[in-house]
Amino acid sequence: MNQNFGKRMRSIRLSRHWSQQELSMRCGISTPHISSIERDKRHPSLEYAQRIASALGVPLTSLCDDETTFVVPKMRNSPDELPLPLQNFILNESALPYLEAAQRMSTLPEEDAHFLAKLIELLTQRKRLTDTYQSETSAL
């Protein structure tokens, strides 16, 4: 693992104004482990490195490769800026697969992301219609 991984990780975390605890919450790695990685006392496994990169919203190469110059994309500074129902959803452990899917979707080419968004919208409409129909027929 690159010796600058922890420094780059810390730099991106601080550019987002996140505490180590915030990053810990977002990637599911303990705060002491995050701290020891940033201080180059420990090196993350490949799985942890991928989770950290994903939580920070950057490609793994931006943390591992000194030759890579990477402009950190803007993200919300904290889940506290989101509406309360969305905060609760994000903090719910069962939301992880949905959040991972959203992260992957955010890296798709624009036309693919647009297609998936339309598909999700149509499936949501269908579900609402089905639920409405079932509630009306059960009331009869």
N, CA, C and O atoms as a GROMACS GRO file, in nm:
protein
  560
    1MET      N    1   0.086  -0.119   0.000
    1MET     CA    2   0.000   0.000   0.000
    1MET      C    3   0.089   0.123   0.000
    1MET      O    4   0.194   0.125   0.065
    2ASN      N    5   0.048   0.222  -0.071
    2ASN     CA    6   0.122   0.348  -0.082
    2ASN      C    7   0.135   0.414   0.056
    2ASN      O    8   0.040   0.417   0.134
    3GLN      N    9   0.254   0.466   0.085
    3GLN     CA   10   0.279   0.532   0.213
    3GLN      C   11   0.197   0.660   0.230
    3GLN      O   12   0.176   0.706   0.342
    4ASN      N   13   0.151   0.719   0.120
    4ASN     CA   14   0.075   0.843   0.128
    4ASN      C   15  -0.076   0.821   0.132
    4ASN      O   16  -0.152   0.918   0.132
    5PHE      N   17  -0.120   0.696   0.136
    5PHE     CA   18  -0.263   0.666   0.138
    5PHE      C   19  -0.332   0.741   0.252
    5PHE      O   20  -0.431   0.811   0.230
    6GLY      N   21  -0.278   0.728   0.373
    6GLY     CA   22  -0.339   0.792   0.490
    6GLY      C   23  -0.341   0.943   0.479
    6GLY      O   24  -0.439   1.007   0.519
    7LYS      N   25  -0.233   1.001   0.426
    7LYS     CA   26  -0.229   1.147   0.411
    7LYS      C   27  -0.331   1.195   0.310
    7LYS      O   28  -0.397   1.297   0.332
    8ARG      N   29  -0.345   1.123   0.200
    8ARG     CA   30  -0.442   1.161   0.098
    8ARG      C   31  -0.584   1.144   0.151
    8ARG      O   32  -0.671   1.228   0.128
    9MET      N   33  -0.606   1.034   0.222
    9MET     CA   34  -0.736   1.009   0.282
    9MET      C   35  -0.774   1.122   0.378
    9MET      O   36  -0.886   1.172   0.375
   10ARG      N   37  -0.680   1.159   0.463
   10ARG     CA   38  -0.703   1.267   0.560
   10ARG      C   39  -0.731   1.399   0.489
   10ARG      O   40  -0.820   1.474   0.529
   11SER      N   41  -0.654   1.427   0.384
   11SER     CA   42  -0.672   1.552   0.310
   11SER      C   43  -0.813   1.561   0.250
   11SER      O   44  -0.878   1.665   0.259
   12ILE      N   45  -0.858   1.453   0.190
   12ILE     CA   46  -0.993   1.453   0.130
   12ILE      C   47  -1.099   1.463   0.238
   12ILE      O   48  -1.197   1.536   0.223
   13ARG      N   49  -1.079   1.388   0.348
   13ARG     CA   50  -1.175   1.395   0.459
   13ARG      C   51  -1.187   1.537   0.512
   13ARG      O   52  -1.297   1.586   0.536
   14LEU      N   53  -1.072   1.602   0.532
   14LEU     CA   54  -1.074   1.739   0.585
   14LEU      C   55  -1.134   1.838   0.484
   14LEU      O   56  -1.197   1.936   0.524
   15SER      N   57  -1.113   1.813   0.355
   15SER     CA   58  -1.172   1.903   0.254
   15SER      C   59  -1.324   1.896   0.258
   15SER      O   60  -1.392   1.989   0.216
   16ARG      N   61  -1.377   1.787   0.307
   16ARG     CA   62  -1.522   1.771   0.322
   16ARG      C   63  -1.571   1.820   0.458
   16ARG      O   64  -1.691   1.820   0.485
   17HIS      N   65  -1.478   1.861   0.543
   17HIS     CA   66  -1.508   1.907   0.679
   17HIS      C   67  -1.572   1.795   0.761
   17HIS      O   68  -1.662   1.818   0.841
   18TRP      N   69  -1.523   1.672   0.739
   18TRP     CA   70  -1.572   1.557   0.813
   18TRP      C   71  -1.476   1.523   0.925
   18TRP      O   72  -1.354   1.538   0.911
   19SER      N   73  -1.531   1.479   1.035
   19SER     CA   74  -1.448   1.426   1.143
   19SER      C   75  -1.412   1.281   1.108
   19SER      O   76  -1.469   1.223   1.016
   20GLN      N   77  -1.318   1.225   1.182
   20GLN     CA   78  -1.286   1.084   1.163
   20GLN      C   79  -1.409   0.998   1.195
   20GLN      O   80  -1.432   0.895   1.132
   21GLN      N   81  -1.487   1.042   1.291
   21GLN     CA   82  -1.607   0.969   1.329
   21GLN      C   83  -1.708   0.969   1.214
   21GLN      O   84  -1.774   0.868   1.188
   22GLU      N   85  -1.720   1.082   1.146
   22GLU     CA   86  -1.812   1.090   1.031
   22GLU      C   87  -1.769   0.992   0.922
   22GLU      O   88  -1.852   0.920   0.867
   23LEU      N   89  -1.640   0.991   0.890
   23LEU     CA   90  -1.591   0.898   0.788
   23LEU      C   91  -1.612   0.755   0.835
   23LEU      O   92  -1.650   0.668   0.756
   24SER      N   93  -1.587   0.730   0.962
   24SER     CA   94  -1.607   0.598   1.020
   24SER      C   95  -1.752   0.552   1.000
   24SER      O   96  -1.776   0.438   0.960
   25MET      N   97  -1.846   0.639   1.027
   25MET     CA   98  -1.988   0.608   1.012
   25MET      C   99  -2.022   0.579   0.866
   25MET      O  100  -2.100   0.489   0.836
   26ARG      N  101  -1.964   0.655   0.775
   26ARG     CA  102  -1.996   0.640   0.633
   26ARG      C  103  -1.937   0.515   0.571
   26ARG      O  104  -1.994   0.460   0.477
   27CYS      N  105  -1.823   0.468   0.622
   27CYS     CA  106  -1.760   0.352   0.558
   27CYS      C  107  -1.766   0.226   0.644
   27CYS      O  108  -1.728   0.118   0.597
   28GLY      N  109  -1.814   0.237   0.768
   28GLY     CA  110  -1.829   0.119   0.852
   28GLY      C  111  -1.698   0.065   0.906
   28GLY      O  112  -1.686  -0.055   0.931
   29ILE      N  113  -1.601   0.152   0.924
   29ILE     CA  114  -1.471   0.115   0.981
   29ILE      C  115  -1.455   0.194   1.111
   29ILE      O  116  -1.491   0.312   1.115
   30SER      N  117  -1.404   0.133   1.214
   30SER     CA  118  -1.397   0.200   1.344
   30SER      C  119  -1.314   0.328   1.336
   30SER      O  120  -1.221   0.340   1.257
   31THR      N  121  -1.349   0.423   1.421
   31THR     CA  122  -1.278   0.551   1.426
   31THR      C  123  -1.130   0.532   1.462
   31THR      O  124  -1.044   0.595   1.399
   32PRO      N  125  -1.096   0.446   1.560
   32PRO     CA  126  -0.953   0.426   1.588
   32PRO      C  127  -0.878   0.368   1.467
   32PRO      O  128  -0.762   0.402   1.445
   33HIS      N  129  -0.944   0.282   1.391
   33HIS     CA  130  -0.880   0.225   1.272
   33HIS      C  131  -0.858   0.334   1.167
   33HIS      O  132  -0.753   0.339   1.104
   34ILE      N  133  -0.956   0.422   1.149
   34ILE     CA  134  -0.942   0.536   1.056
   34ILE      C  135  -0.823   0.621   1.098
   34ILE      O  136  -0.740   0.659   1.016
   35SER      N  137  -0.815   0.650   1.228
   35SER     CA  138  -0.706   0.731   1.281
   35SER      C  139  -0.570   0.667   1.256
   35SER      O  140  -0.476   0.734   1.214
   36SER      N  141  -0.561   0.537   1.281
   36SER     CA  142  -0.431   0.470   1.262
   36SER      C  143  -0.392   0.463   1.114
   36SER      O  144  -0.273   0.465   1.082
   37ILE      N  145  -0.489   0.455   1.024
   37ILE     CA  146  -0.458   0.458   0.880
   37ILE      C  147  -0.407   0.596   0.841
   37ILE      O  148  -0.308   0.608   0.769
   38GLU      N  149  -0.474   0.700   0.890
   38GLU     CA  150  -0.432   0.837   0.857
   38GLU      C  151  -0.292   0.868   0.910
   38GLU      O  152  -0.219   0.946   0.849
   39ARG      N  153  -0.254   0.807   1.022
   39ARG     CA  154  -0.121   0.831   1.080
   39ARG      C  155  -0.018   0.732   1.026
   39ARG      O  156   0.095   0.728   1.074
   40ASP      N  157  -0.057   0.651   0.926
   40ASP     CA  158   0.031   0.550   0.866
   40ASP      C  159   0.081   0.448   0.968
   40ASP      O  160   0.190   0.392   0.952
   41LYS      N  161   0.002   0.423   1.072
   41LYS     CA  162   0.035   0.318   1.169
   41LYS      C  163  -0.018   0.184   1.121
   41LYS      O  164   0.034   0.078   1.157
   42ARG      N  165  -0.124   0.188   1.039
   42ARG     CA  166  -0.183   0.067   0.982
   42ARG      C  167  -0.209   0.093   0.835
   42ARG      O  168  -0.225   0.208   0.792
   43HIS      N  169  -0.213  -0.014   0.759
   43HIS     CA  170  -0.250  -0.005   0.617
   43HIS      C  171  -0.381  -0.079   0.598
   43HIS      O  172  -0.399  -0.189   0.651
   44PRO      N  173  -0.473  -0.019   0.524
   44PRO     CA  174  -0.603  -0.085   0.508
   44PRO      C  175  -0.594  -0.206   0.416
   44PRO      O  176  -0.510  -0.212   0.326
   45SER      N  177  -0.683  -0.301   0.439
   45SER     CA  178  -0.698  -0.412   0.344
   45SER      C  179  -0.759  -0.355   0.217
   45SER      O  180  -0.805  -0.240   0.216
   46LEU      N  181  -0.759  -0.432   0.111
   46LEU     CA  182  -0.819  -0.386  -0.013
   46LEU      C  183  -0.967  -0.353   0.008
   46LEU      O  184  -1.016  -0.253  -0.043
   47GLU      N  185  -1.036  -0.438   0.082
   47GLU     CA  186  -1.179  -0.413   0.109
   47GLU      C  187  -1.197  -0.280   0.182
   47GLU      O  188  -1.283  -0.200   0.145
   48TYR      N  189  -1.117  -0.256   0.286
   48TYR     CA  190  -1.129  -0.130   0.361
   48TYR      C  191  -1.091  -0.010   0.275
   48TYR      O  192  -1.156   0.094   0.283
   49ALA      N  193  -0.989  -0.025   0.194
   49ALA     CA  194  -0.948   0.085   0.106
   49ALA      C  195  -1.061   0.119   0.010
   49ALA      O  196  -1.087   0.237  -0.016
   50GLN      N  197  -1.129   0.018  -0.044
   50GLN     CA  198  -1.241   0.042  -0.134
   50GLN      C  199  -1.357   0.108  -0.060
   50GLN      O  200  -1.422   0.197  -0.115
   51ARG      N  201  -1.383   0.066   0.062
   51ARG     CA  202  -1.492   0.126   0.140
   51ARG      C  203  -1.462   0.271   0.173
   51ARG      O  204  -1.551   0.356   0.168
   52ILE      N  205  -1.337   0.300   0.204
   52ILE     CA  206  -1.298   0.438   0.234
   52ILE      C  207  -1.312   0.526   0.110
   52ILE      O  208  -1.370   0.634   0.116
   53ALA      N  209  -1.261   0.477  -0.003
   53ALA     CA  210  -1.271   0.553  -0.128
   53ALA      C  211  -1.417   0.577  -0.164
   53ALA      O  212  -1.454   0.688  -0.204
   54SER      N  213  -1.498   0.474  -0.150
   54SER     CA  214  -1.641   0.487  -0.182
   54SER      C  215  -1.708   0.590  -0.091
   54SER      O  216  -1.785   0.674  -0.137
   55ALA      N  217  -1.679   0.583   0.039
   55ALA     CA  218  -1.738   0.679   0.133
   55ALA      C  219  -1.696   0.822   0.102
   55ALA      O  220  -1.775   0.915   0.114
   56LEU      N  221  -1.570   0.838   0.061
   56LEU     CA  222  -1.520   0.971   0.027
   56LEU      C  223  -1.568   1.016  -0.110
   56LEU      O  224  -1.557   1.134  -0.145
   57GLY      N  225  -1.620   0.923  -0.190
   57GLY     CA  226  -1.670   0.957  -0.323
   57GLY      C  227  -1.559   0.979  -0.424
   57GLY      O  228  -1.573   1.061  -0.514
   58VAL      N  229  -1.449   0.906  -0.407
   58VAL     CA  230  -1.335   0.919  -0.499
   58VAL      C  231  -1.294   0.782  -0.549
   58VAL      O  232  -1.321   0.682  -0.483
   59PRO      N  233  -1.229   0.776  -0.666
   59PRO     CA  234  -1.179   0.647  -0.711
   59PRO      C  235  -1.063   0.602  -0.621
   59PRO      O  236  -0.990   0.685  -0.567
   60LEU      N  237  -1.049   0.473  -0.606
   60LEU     CA  238  -0.943   0.419  -0.520
   60LEU      C  239  -0.806   0.466  -0.565
   60LEU      O  240  -0.718   0.488  -0.481
   61THR      N  241  -0.785   0.481  -0.695
   61THR     CA  242  -0.655   0.525  -0.745
   61THR      C  243  -0.617   0.663  -0.692
   61THR      O  244  -0.498   0.693  -0.677
   62SER      N  245  -0.716   0.747  -0.663
   62SER     CA  246  -0.683   0.880  -0.612
   62SER      C  247  -0.621   0.874  -0.472
   62SER      O  248  -0.554   0.968  -0.430
   63LEU      N  249  -0.645   0.765  -0.401
   63LEU     CA  250  -0.586   0.749  -0.268
   63LEU      C  251  -0.454   0.672  -0.274
   63LEU      O  252  -0.369   0.688  -0.187
   64CYS      N  253  -0.438   0.590  -0.376
   64CYS     CA  254  -0.322   0.500  -0.382
   64CYS      C  255  -0.208   0.550  -0.469
   64CYS      O  256  -0.092   0.519  -0.442
   65ASP      N  257  -0.238   0.624  -0.571
   65ASP     CA  258  -0.139   0.659  -0.672
   65ASP      C  259  -0.094   0.804  -0.658
   65ASP      O  260  -0.174   0.897  -0.674
   66ASP      N  261   0.035   0.823  -0.626
   66ASP     CA  262   0.089   0.959  -0.611
   66ASP      C  263   0.084   1.038  -0.741
   66ASP      O  264   0.080   1.160  -0.740
   67GLU      N  265   0.085   0.967  -0.853
   67GLU     CA  266   0.086   1.033  -0.984
   67GLU      C  267  -0.051   1.086  -1.022
   67GLU      O  268  -0.063   1.174  -1.108
   68THR      N  269  -0.154   1.034  -0.958
   68THR     CA  270  -0.290   1.076  -0.990
   68THR      C  271  -0.320   1.211  -0.928
   68THR      O  272  -0.308   1.229  -0.807
   69THR      N  273  -0.358   1.305  -1.012
   69THR     CA  274  -0.408   1.431  -0.958
   69THR      C  275  -0.558   1.424  -0.966
   69THR      O  276  -0.615   1.390  -1.070
   70PHE      N  277  -0.621   1.455  -0.858
   70PHE     CA  278  -0.765   1.436  -0.850
   70PHE      C  279  -0.827   1.557  -0.782
   70PHE      O  280  -0.784   1.597  -0.674
   71VAL      N  281  -0.928   1.614  -0.846
   71VAL     CA  282  -1.003   1.723  -0.784
   71VAL      C  283  -1.119   1.659  -0.711
   71VAL      O  284  -1.201   1.588  -0.770
   72VAL      N  285  -1.126   1.685  -0.583
   72VAL     CA  286  -1.229   1.624  -0.500
   72VAL      C  287  -1.365   1.682  -0.537
   72VAL      O  288  -1.383   1.804  -0.531
   73PRO      N  289  -1.462   1.596  -0.575
   73PRO     CA  290  -1.595   1.648  -0.608
   73PRO      C  291  -1.664   1.698  -0.482
   73PRO      O  292  -1.641   1.648  -0.372
   74LYS      N  293  -1.748   1.798  -0.501
   74LYS     CA  294  -1.821   1.853  -0.387
   74LYS      C  295  -1.928   1.753  -0.343
   74LYS      O  296  -1.997   1.692  -0.424
   75MET      N  297  -1.940   1.739  -0.212
   75MET     CA  298  -2.043   1.656  -0.153
   75MET      C  299  -2.103   1.736  -0.038
   75MET      O  300  -2.047   1.837   0.005
   76ARG      N  301  -2.212   1.691   0.009
   76ARG     CA  302  -2.267   1.754   0.129
   76ARG      C  303  -2.166   1.733   0.242
   76ARG      O  304  -2.100   1.629   0.248
   77ASN      N  305  -2.155   1.830   0.328
   77ASN     CA  306  -2.058   1.820   0.436
   77ASN      C  307  -2.097   1.716   0.541
   77ASN      O  308  -2.011   1.657   0.605
   78SER      N  309  -2.226   1.695   0.556
   78SER     CA  310  -2.270   1.608   0.663
   78SER      C  311  -2.412   1.559   0.634
   78SER      O  312  -2.489   1.629   0.568
   79PRO      N  313  -2.447   1.441   0.683
   79PRO     CA  314  -2.585   1.396   0.669
   79PRO      C  315  -2.682   1.489   0.741
   79PRO      O  316  -2.802   1.489   0.712
   80ASP      N  317  -2.630   1.569   0.837
   80ASP     CA  318  -2.716   1.661   0.911
   80ASP      C  319  -2.781   1.765   0.820
   80ASP      O  320  -2.881   1.826   0.857
   81GLU      N  321  -2.726   1.786   0.700
   81GLU     CA  322  -2.782   1.882   0.606
   81GLU      C  323  -2.901   1.824   0.531
   81GLU      O  324  -2.975   1.898   0.464
   82LEU      N  325  -2.920   1.695   0.541
   82LEU     CA  326  -3.029   1.629   0.469
   82LEU      C  327  -3.157   1.634   0.552
   82LEU      O  328  -3.152   1.651   0.673
   83PRO      N  329  -3.273   1.619   0.486
   83PRO     CA  330  -3.400   1.611   0.562
   83PRO      C  331  -3.396   1.494   0.659
   83PRO      O  332  -3.332   1.393   0.631
   84LEU      N  333  -3.463   1.508   0.771
   84LEU     CA  334  -3.459   1.408   0.878
   84LEU      C  335  -3.495   1.267   0.831
   84LEU      O  336  -3.427   1.172   0.870
   85PRO      N  337  -3.601   1.248   0.749
   85PRO     CA  338  -3.629   1.110   0.705
   85PRO      C  339  -3.513   1.048   0.626
   85PRO      O  340  -3.487   0.928   0.636
   86LEU      N  341  -3.444   1.130   0.548
   86LEU     CA  342  -3.330   1.080   0.472
   86LEU      C  343  -3.212   1.049   0.563
   86LEU      O  344  -3.140   0.952   0.541
   87GLN      N  345  -3.192   1.131   0.666
   87GLN     CA  346  -3.086   1.103   0.765
   87GLN      C  347  -3.111   0.968   0.831
   87GLN      O  348  -3.020   0.886   0.844
   88ASN      N  349  -3.237   0.946   0.872
   88ASN     CA  350  -3.271   0.820   0.937
   88ASN      C  351  -3.250   0.701   0.844
   88ASN      O  352  -3.204   0.595   0.886
   89PHE      N  353  -3.285   0.720   0.717
   89PHE     CA  354  -3.265   0.614   0.618
   89PHE      C  355  -3.117   0.582   0.603
   89PHE      O  356  -3.079   0.465   0.602
   90ILE      N  357  -3.034   0.684   0.592
   90ILE     CA  358  -2.890   0.664   0.572
   90ILE      C  359  -2.827   0.594   0.692
   90ILE      O  360  -2.739   0.509   0.675
   91LEU      N  361  -2.872   0.628   0.810
   91LEU     CA  362  -2.814   0.569   0.930
   91LEU      C  363  -2.866   0.428   0.959
   91LEU      O  364  -2.813   0.358   1.045
   92ASN      N  365  -2.970   0.387   0.887
   92ASN     CA  366  -3.026   0.253   0.905
   92ASN      C  367  -2.938   0.153   0.831
   92ASN      O  368  -2.913   0.169   0.711
   93GLU      N  369  -2.893   0.051   0.900
   93GLU     CA  370  -2.801  -0.046   0.840
   93GLU      C  371  -2.861  -0.116   0.719
   93GLU      O  372  -2.788  -0.154   0.628
   94SER      N  373  -2.993  -0.134   0.716
   94SER     CA  374  -3.056  -0.202   0.603
   94SER      C  375  -3.054  -0.116   0.476
   94SER      O  376  -3.085  -0.165   0.368
   95ALA      N  377  -3.018   0.011   0.489
   95ALA     CA  378  -3.012   0.100   0.373
   95ALA      C  379  -2.884   0.082   0.294
   95ALA      O  380  -2.873   0.133   0.182
   96LEU      N  381  -2.786   0.012   0.348
   96LEU     CA  382  -2.655   0.000   0.284
   96LEU      C  383  -2.661  -0.047   0.138
   96LEU      O  384  -2.594   0.013   0.054
   97PRO      N  385  -2.738  -0.150   0.104
   97PRO     CA  386  -2.742  -0.191  -0.038
   97PRO      C  387  -2.795  -0.080  -0.130
   97PRO      O  388  -2.748  -0.065  -0.243
   98TYR      N  389  -2.891  -0.004  -0.082
   98TYR     CA  390  -2.947   0.105  -0.163
   98TYR      C  391  -2.845   0.217  -0.180
   98TYR      O  392  -2.833   0.275  -0.288
   99LEU      N  393  -2.773   0.247  -0.073
   99LEU     CA  394  -2.672   0.351  -0.081
   99LEU      C  395  -2.557   0.310  -0.173
   99LEU      O  396  -2.504   0.392  -0.248
  100GLU      N  397  -2.518   0.183  -0.166
  100GLU     CA  398  -2.413   0.134  -0.256
  100GLU      C  399  -2.459   0.141  -0.401
  100GLU      O  400  -2.381   0.177  -0.489
  101ALA      N  401  -2.585   0.105  -0.426
  101ALA     CA  402  -2.639   0.113  -0.562
  101ALA      C  403  -2.642   0.258  -0.611
  101ALA      O  404  -2.610   0.286  -0.726
  102ALA      N  405  -2.680   0.350  -0.522
  102ALA     CA  406  -2.682   0.492  -0.560
  102ALA      C  407  -2.542   0.542  -0.591
  102ALA      O  408  -2.523   0.621  -0.684
  103GLN      N  409  -2.444   0.497  -0.513
  103GLN     CA  410  -2.305   0.536  -0.538
  103GLN      C  411  -2.260   0.486  -0.675
  103GLN      O  412  -2.199   0.561  -0.752
  104ARG      N  413  -2.290   0.358  -0.704
  104ARG     CA  414  -2.252   0.304  -0.835
  104ARG      C  415  -2.324   0.378  -0.947
  104ARG      O  416  -2.265   0.405  -1.052
  105MET      N  417  -2.451   0.411  -0.926
  105MET     CA  418  -2.528   0.481  -1.028
  105MET      C  419  -2.470   0.620  -1.055
  105MET      O  420  -2.475   0.669  -1.168
  106SER      N  421  -2.416   0.682  -0.952
  106SER     CA  422  -2.362   0.818  -0.968
  106SER      C  423  -2.237   0.820  -1.055
  106SER      O  424  -2.196   0.926  -1.102
  107THR      N  425  -2.175   0.703  -1.076
  107THR     CA  426  -2.054   0.700  -1.157
  107THR      C  427  -2.081   0.655  -1.300
  107THR      O  428  -1.988   0.644  -1.381
  108LEU      N  429  -2.208   0.628  -1.332
  108LEU     CA  430  -2.244   0.586  -1.468
  108LEU      C  431  -2.239   0.703  -1.565
  108LEU      O  432  -2.251   0.818  -1.524
  109PRO      N  433  -2.222   0.674  -1.694
  109PRO     CA  434  -2.237   0.780  -1.794
  109PRO      C  435  -2.378   0.839  -1.784
  109PRO      O  436  -2.472   0.771  -1.744
  110GLU      N  437  -2.391   0.964  -1.820
  110GLU     CA  438  -2.516   1.038  -1.800
  110GLU      C  439  -2.637   0.969  -1.863
  110GLU      O  440  -2.743   0.960  -1.800
  111GLU      N  441  -2.623   0.920  -1.986
  111GLU     CA  442  -2.740   0.860  -2.050
  111GLU      C  443  -2.781   0.729  -1.982
  111GLU      O  444  -2.900   0.698  -1.976
  112ASP      N  445  -2.685   0.653  -1.932
  112ASP     CA  446  -2.718   0.531  -1.858
  112ASP      C  447  -2.787   0.564  -1.727
  112ASP      O  448  -2.885   0.499  -1.689
  113ALA      N  449  -2.737   0.664  -1.657
  113ALA     CA  450  -2.798   0.706  -1.531
  113ALA      C  451  -2.940   0.757  -1.554
  113ALA      O  452  -3.030   0.729  -1.476
  114HIS      N  453  -2.958   0.832  -1.663
  114HIS     CA  454  -3.091   0.884  -1.698
  114HIS      C  455  -3.187   0.768  -1.725
  114HIS      O  456  -3.302   0.769  -1.679
  115PHE      N  457  -3.141   0.668  -1.800
  115PHE     CA  458  -3.223   0.551  -1.829
  115PHE      C  459  -3.265   0.481  -1.700
  115PHE      O  460  -3.382   0.449  -1.682
  116LEU      N  461  -3.170   0.458  -1.610
  116LEU     CA  462  -3.202   0.390  -1.484
  116LEU      C  463  -3.297   0.473  -1.398
  116LEU      O  464  -3.386   0.418  -1.333
  117ALA      N  465  -3.278   0.605  -1.397
  117ALA     CA  466  -3.368   0.691  -1.320
  117ALA      C  467  -3.511   0.680  -1.373
  117ALA      O  468  -3.605   0.673  -1.295
  118LYS      N  469  -3.527   0.679  -1.506
  118LYS     CA  470  -3.660   0.664  -1.567
  118LYS      C  471  -3.721   0.528  -1.533
  118LYS      O  472  -3.840   0.517  -1.502
  119LEU      N  473  -3.638   0.424  -1.539
  119LEU     CA  474  -3.684   0.290  -1.507
  119LEU      C  475  -3.733   0.283  -1.362
  119LEU      O  476  -3.838   0.226  -1.334
  120ILE      N  477  -3.657   0.341  -1.271
  120ILE     CA  478  -3.696   0.344  -1.130
  120ILE      C  479  -3.827   0.421  -1.113
  120ILE      O  480  -3.915   0.379  -1.038
  121GLU      N  481  -3.839   0.532  -1.182
  121GLU     CA  482  -3.962   0.613  -1.175
  121GLU      C  483  -4.082   0.532  -1.223
  121GLU      O  484  -4.187   0.534  -1.158
  122LEU      N  485  -4.068   0.460  -1.335
  122LEU     CA  486  -4.178   0.379  -1.387
  122LEU      C  487  -4.214   0.265  -1.292
  122LEU      O  488  -4.332   0.236  -1.271
  123LEU      N  489  -4.113   0.200  -1.235
  123LEU     CA  490  -4.140   0.092  -1.140
  123LEU      C  491  -4.210   0.145  -1.014
  123LEU      O  492  -4.297   0.078  -0.959
  124THR      N  493  -4.172   0.264  -0.970
  124THR     CA  494  -4.236   0.326  -0.854
  124THR      C  495  -4.382   0.357  -0.884
  124THR      O  496  -4.469   0.332  -0.800
  125GLN      N  497  -4.409   0.411  -1.002
  125GLN     CA  498  -4.547   0.440  -1.042
  125GLN      C  499  -4.630   0.311  -1.046
  125GLN      O  500  -4.744   0.308  -0.999
  126ARG      N  501  -4.572   0.206  -1.102
  126ARG     CA  502  -4.641   0.078  -1.111
  126ARG      C  503  -4.673   0.025  -0.972
  126ARG      O  504  -4.783  -0.025  -0.947
  127LYS      N  505  -4.578   0.035  -0.882
  127LYS     CA  506  -4.600  -0.012  -0.744
  127LYS      C  507  -4.713   0.066  -0.678
  127LYS      O  508  -4.798   0.008  -0.610
  128ARG      N  509  -4.713   0.197  -0.696
  128ARG     CA  510  -4.821   0.280  -0.637
  128ARG      C  511  -4.957   0.239  -0.693
  128ARG      O  512  -5.054   0.227  -0.618
  129LEU      N  513  -4.965   0.219  -0.825
  129LEU     CA  514  -5.092   0.178  -0.887
  129LEU      C  515  -5.136   0.042  -0.836
  129LEU      O  516  -5.254   0.021  -0.808
  130THR      N  517  -5.043  -0.050  -0.823
  130THR     CA  518  -5.076  -0.184  -0.772
  130THR      C  519  -5.125  -0.175  -0.628
  130THR      O  520  -5.224  -0.239  -0.592
  131ASP      N  521  -5.057  -0.097  -0.546
  131ASP     CA  522  -5.098  -0.081  -0.406
  131ASP      C  523  -5.237  -0.018  -0.396
  131ASP      O  524  -5.319  -0.060  -0.315
  132THR      N  525  -5.262   0.083  -0.480
  132THR     CA  526  -5.393   0.151  -0.480
  132THR      C  527  -5.501   0.052  -0.521
  132THR      O  528  -5.608   0.046  -0.459
  133TYR      N  529  -5.474  -0.025  -0.626
  133TYR     CA  530  -5.573  -0.123  -0.675
  133TYR      C  531  -5.602  -0.226  -0.568
  133TYR      O  532  -5.718  -0.261  -0.545
  134GLN      N  533  -5.498  -0.275  -0.501
  134GLN     CA  534  -5.517  -0.378  -0.399
  134GLN      C  535  -5.595  -0.323  -0.280
  134GLN      O  536  -5.679  -0.394  -0.224
  135SER      N  537  -5.569  -0.200  -0.242
  135SER     CA  538  -5.642  -0.143  -0.127
  135SER      C  539  -5.788  -0.118  -0.163
  135SER      O  540  -5.876  -0.132  -0.078
  136GLU      N  541  -5.815  -0.081  -0.289
  136GLU     CA  542  -5.954  -0.059  -0.332
  136GLU      C  543  -6.030  -0.191  -0.342
  136GLU      O  544  -6.148  -0.197  -0.304
  137THR      N  545  -5.965  -0.294  -0.391
  137THR     CA  546  -6.035  -0.423  -0.404
  137THR      C  547  -6.054  -0.490  -0.268
  137THR      O  548  -6.151  -0.563  -0.249
  138SER      N  549  -5.964  -0.468  -0.176
  138SER     CA  550  -5.981  -0.528  -0.042
  138SER      C  551  -6.090  -0.456   0.038
  138SER      O  552  -6.146  -0.514   0.131
  139ALA      N  553  -6.120  -0.331   0.002
  139ALA     CA  554  -6.223  -0.255   0.070
  139ALA      C  555  -6.362  -0.298   0.024
  139ALA      O  556  -6.461  -0.269   0.092
  140LEU      N  557  -6.371  -0.367  -0.089
  140LEU     CA  558  -6.502  -0.411  -0.141
  140LEU      C  559  -6.554  -0.527  -0.069
  140LEU      O  560  -6.662  -0.575  -0.102
   0.00000   0.00000   0.00000
